[in-house]
Amino acid sequence: MSAKAKRTIVAWLLLLPLIVLVFFPFAVMFLTAVKPADEVLQPTWWPSDFAWSNFLTMWSEANFGPALLNSLYVSILSTLLALVVSIPAAYALSRFRFAGRGFFRQFLLVTQMLSPIVLVIGLFRLIVWLGLIDNVNSLVFLYAAFNIAFSVWMLQSYFATIPRELEEAAWMEGASPATALVKVFLPLAVPAITVTAIFSFINAWNEFVIALTMLRRQESYTLPIQIFSLVSGRYTVEWTNVMAATFVATIPVAIIFACLQRYLVRGLALGAVK
Amino acid sequence: MHRSALINPYVLVLPGFLLAAFIILWPLYQLGVISLSEVNRFGQLKGFAGLENYLAVFADPDFLGALWRTFVWTFGIVIGALVVAMPVALILNEDFYGRSVARVIVMLPWAVSLPMTAIIWRWALNGQSGMLNSGLRDLGVLDHNIQWLAQASTAFPMQILIGILVTIPFTTTIYLGGLSSIPTDLYEAARLEGAGRWQMFREITLPLMRPFVNISVVLNVIYVFNSFPIIWATTQGGPANSTDILVTYLYKLAFRYGKLGEASGLSIMMFALLLFFTLLYVVLAVRGDEE
């Protein structure tokens, strides 16, 4: 047996306990979601029959559609709003040396770390003052603001890798800075902007505390709050519905995240370390 | 060339800076004012109260319990994740068949949001028909059902385990980045000198991984200290506040008990603590920048 084959067996055996733990919640979610209704409360693992219709039942019983629309609305708009202010700021950080640049970078690092939870009372008062309680637009505004630090940080670490000689060459050719920016820089920045936008979207999609605090009526619930409301403070919980809803709400986003996760790390954590 | 707004860095930075600063400073100012005032449960200020709210926080036995559990929670998860993620990163850094698949699997818990993960575990840990009980019974580990979430002595350790599981991916990623930055000729030189695996790990890997371990510990302390969904979506800090940590206690204080003054005082103190850890992180990150 080759050395590599031996290493393979040892590596997978050592990782096995962790892999079992990682798959356990996914298995619980999926198997519960497809169990026929009368089997959910029985202590069996494997369903006797895959009841795919559970997903249709869940859609109507769990009020999934409206919550999905709210989540999409909030995630898309807050991402766009954050990008509109973050792209210029990231461009400035990556292209110009100016007084206060170091301060701004450190300010971004600090705000990126501050979690909304310690500010939640102040944020609640802010939203009350703006008259936006129970309005999904409050989330658009708050998510966008809290995503700026992350977006600018991600974007500038990628913008810095786009050679500035390209824009300078365009200036030499007589293009105005605006033209150079739009025609030369932005096309090259599209991948970075896309990746950043996807992560902002996922952050907004997954957010819990702010939505829990600002939304009061079911019509305005986003997906995490809607699914949580099916579980908390109830005597009987329809676990099939809950797990089917959780499955639909998380799996598409989780797949995208898993594919793009290495960009997140490169831009964020190690961008700060290195 | 005319001066365009597009090449004035201050114009470019200003909107983002203002919005990001406003969303922190305005709430912070409000918290400061409320925490120094007498306030009723509807949030109306009734005059200056000095430090009464802050003293009231410390007089509450529930606060002291939550403070202690926050300590256990934070260090339990941060140390637990460190202890698991380091060997996992070392394994994933080796060359073996299926390594990229193994990396994706290890990263999976990161891809699912915390409230959703917590809700799945709430069901998995269900006392009557939860799949952890039935799984462990099938394996012969248990002979009766355990009501995992019904008392703190089983609920809190389980919550810490969930926390460790979801913290491992991020921690492993940082370590993998660190490991890939160690030049391989160091190991080759050590091998020529006749160093064993353990010796190479202690003399080369560990010292060079130090900055990455520091960063991961500080970042994880910040994230875990702030982590609200796992506990809120499994037990809401219950039964009888016995699994509360500071963030869930703060939330109850403000939005369930209506003690806005005390909650604001607690927020300010937690904010100060977080700021301290964040500045520590900035110092570490900047030092890494310079090296």
HADDOCK unambig.tbl for C-alpha pairs under 7 A between the chains (distance, minus, plus):
assign (segid A and resid 4 and name CA) (segid B and resid 96 and name CA) 5.87 0.50 0.50
assign (segid A and resid 7 and name CA) (segid B and resid 96 and name CA) 5.99 0.50 0.50
assign (segid A and resid 8 and name CA) (segid B and resid 96 and name CA) 4.72 0.50 0.50
assign (segid A and resid 8 and name CA) (segid B and resid 97 and name CA) 5.55 0.50 0.50
assign (segid A and resid 11 and name CA) (segid B and resid 91 and name CA) 6.12 0.50 0.50
assign (segid A and resid 19 and name CA) (segid B and resid 105 and name CA) 6.88 0.50 0.50
assign (segid A and resid 19 and name CA) (segid B and resid 106 and name CA) 6.85 0.50 0.50
assign (segid A and resid 22 and name CA) (segid B and resid 109 and name CA) 6.50 0.50 0.50
assign (segid A and resid 25 and name CA) (segid B and resid 120 and name CA) 6.31 0.50 0.50
assign (segid A and resid 25 and name CA) (segid B and resid 121 and name CA) 6.67 0.50 0.50
assign (segid A and resid 28 and name CA) (segid B and resid 124 and name CA) 6.55 0.50 0.50
assign (segid A and resid 28 and name CA) (segid B and resid 131 and name CA) 6.80 0.50 0.50
assign (segid A and resid 29 and name CA) (segid B and resid 120 and name CA) 6.22 0.50 0.50
assign (segid A and resid 41 and name CA) (segid B and resid 129 and name CA) 5.27 0.50 0.50
assign (segid A and resid 42 and name CA) (segid B and resid 129 and name CA) 6.05 0.50 0.50
assign (segid A and resid 43 and name CA) (segid B and resid 129 and name CA) 5.38 0.50 0.50
assign (segid A and resid 43 and name CA) (segid B and resid 131 and name CA) 6.87 0.50 0.50
assign (segid A and resid 43 and name CA) (segid B and resid 134 and name CA) 5.37 0.50 0.50
assign (segid A and resid 44 and name CA) (segid B and resid 134 and name CA) 6.86 0.50 0.50
assign (segid A and resid 45 and name CA) (segid B and resid 131 and name CA) 6.89 0.50 0.50
assign (segid A and resid 85 and name CA) (segid B and resid 15 and name CA) 5.91 0.50 0.50
assign (segid A and resid 85 and name CA) (segid B and resid 16 and name CA) 4.91 0.50 0.50
assign (segid A and resid 86 and name CA) (segid B and resid 16 and name CA) 5.90 0.50 0.50
assign (segid A and resid 88 and name CA) (segid B and resid 12 and name CA) 4.88 0.50 0.50
assign (segid A and resid 88 and name CA) (segid B and resid 13 and name CA) 6.48 0.50 0.50
assign (segid A and resid 89 and name CA) (segid B and resid 12 and name CA) 5.08 0.50 0.50
assign (segid A and resid 89 and name CA) (segid B and resid 13 and name CA) 4.11 0.50 0.50
assign (segid A and resid 89 and name CA) (segid B and resid 16 and name CA) 6.55 0.50 0.50
assign (segid A and resid 92 and name CA) (segid B and resid 9 and name CA) 4.97 0.50 0.50
assign (segid A and resid 92 and name CA) (segid B and resid 12 and name CA) 6.14 0.50 0.50
assign (segid A and resid 92 and name CA) (segid B and resid 13 and name CA) 6.63 0.50 0.50
assign (segid A and resid 96 and name CA) (segid B and resid 9 and name CA) 6.59 0.50 0.50
assign (segid A and resid 109 and name CA) (segid B and resid 282 and name CA) 6.99 0.50 0.50
assign (segid A and resid 110 and name CA) (segid B and resid 278 and name CA) 5.94 0.50 0.50
assign (segid A and resid 113 and name CA) (segid B and resid 278 and name CA) 6.47 0.50 0.50
assign (segid A and resid 115 and name CA) (segid B and resid 226 and name CA) 6.53 0.50 0.50
assign (segid A and resid 117 and name CA) (segid B and resid 226 and name CA) 7.00 0.50 0.50
assign (segid A and resid 117 and name CA) (segid B and resid 247 and name CA) 6.99 0.50 0.50
assign (segid A and resid 118 and name CA) (segid B and resid 267 and name CA) 5.11 0.50 0.50
assign (segid A and resid 118 and name CA) (segid B and resid 270 and name CA) 6.67 0.50 0.50
assign (segid A and resid 118 and name CA) (segid B and resid 271 and name CA) 6.19 0.50 0.50
assign (segid A and resid 119 and name CA) (segid B and resid 27 and name CA) 6.07 0.50 0.50
assign (segid A and resid 119 and name CA) (segid B and resid 28 and name CA) 6.60 0.50 0.50
assign (segid A and resid 119 and name CA) (segid B and resid 267 and name CA) 6.76 0.50 0.50
assign (segid A and resid 122 and name CA) (segid B and resid 27 and name CA) 3.83 0.50 0.50
assign (segid A and resid 122 and name CA) (segid B and resid 28 and name CA) 6.43 0.50 0.50
assign (segid A and resid 122 and name CA) (segid B and resid 30 and name CA) 5.55 0.50 0.50
assign (segid A and resid 122 and name CA) (segid B and resid 31 and name CA) 5.68 0.50 0.50
assign (segid A and resid 123 and name CA) (segid B and resid 27 and name CA) 5.45 0.50 0.50
assign (segid A and resid 126 and name CA) (segid B and resid 27 and name CA) 6.91 0.50 0.50
assign (segid A and resid 145 and name CA) (segid B and resid 19 and name CA) 5.84 0.50 0.50
assign (segid A and resid 145 and name CA) (segid B and resid 20 and name CA) 5.32 0.50 0.50
assign (segid A and resid 145 and name CA) (segid B and resid 23 and name CA) 6.45 0.50 0.50
assign (segid A and resid 146 and name CA) (segid B and resid 20 and name CA) 6.58 0.50 0.50
assign (segid A and resid 148 and name CA) (segid B and resid 16 and name CA) 6.57 0.50 0.50
assign (segid A and resid 148 and name CA) (segid B and resid 20 and name CA) 6.33 0.50 0.50
assign (segid A and resid 177 and name CA) (segid B and resid 6 and name CA) 6.69 0.50 0.50
assign (segid A and resid 178 and name CA) (segid B and resid 6 and name CA) 6.42 0.50 0.50
assign (segid A and resid 206 and name CA) (segid B and resid 113 and name CA) 5.39 0.50 0.50
assign (segid A and resid 208 and name CA) (segid B and resid 115 and name CA) 6.89 0.50 0.50
assign (segid A and resid 224 and name CA) (segid B and resid 115 and name CA) 6.81 0.50 0.50
assign (segid A and resid 246 and name CA) (segid B and resid 116 and name CA) 6.37 0.50 0.50
assign (segid A and resid 250 and name CA) (segid B and resid 112 and name CA) 6.11 0.50 0.50
assign (segid A and resid 254 and name CA) (segid B and resid 111 and name CA) 4.57 0.50 0.50
assign (segid A and resid 254 and name CA) (segid B and resid 112 and name CA) 5.58 0.50 0.50
assign (segid A and resid 257 and name CA) (segid B and resid 111 and name CA) 5.62 0.50 0.50
assign (segid A and resid 258 and name CA) (segid B and resid 104 and name CA) 6.99 0.50 0.50
assign (segid A and resid 258 and name CA) (segid B and resid 108 and name CA) 6.80 0.50 0.50
assign (segid A and resid 258 and name CA) (segid B and resid 111 and name CA) 6.03 0.50 0.50
assign (segid A and resid 272 and name CA) (segid B and resid 285 and name CA) 5.63 0.50 0.50
assign (segid A and resid 273 and name CA) (segid B and resid 285 and name CA) 5.19 0.50 0.50
assign (segid A and resid 273 and name CA) (segid B and resid 288 and name CA) 5.46 0.50 0.50
assign (segid A and resid 273 and name CA) (segid B and resid 289 and name CA) 6.43 0.50 0.50
assign (segid A and resid 274 and name CA) (segid B and resid 288 and name CA) 5.89 0.50 0.50
assign (segid A and resid 274 and name CA) (segid B and resid 289 and name CA) 5.31 0.50 0.50
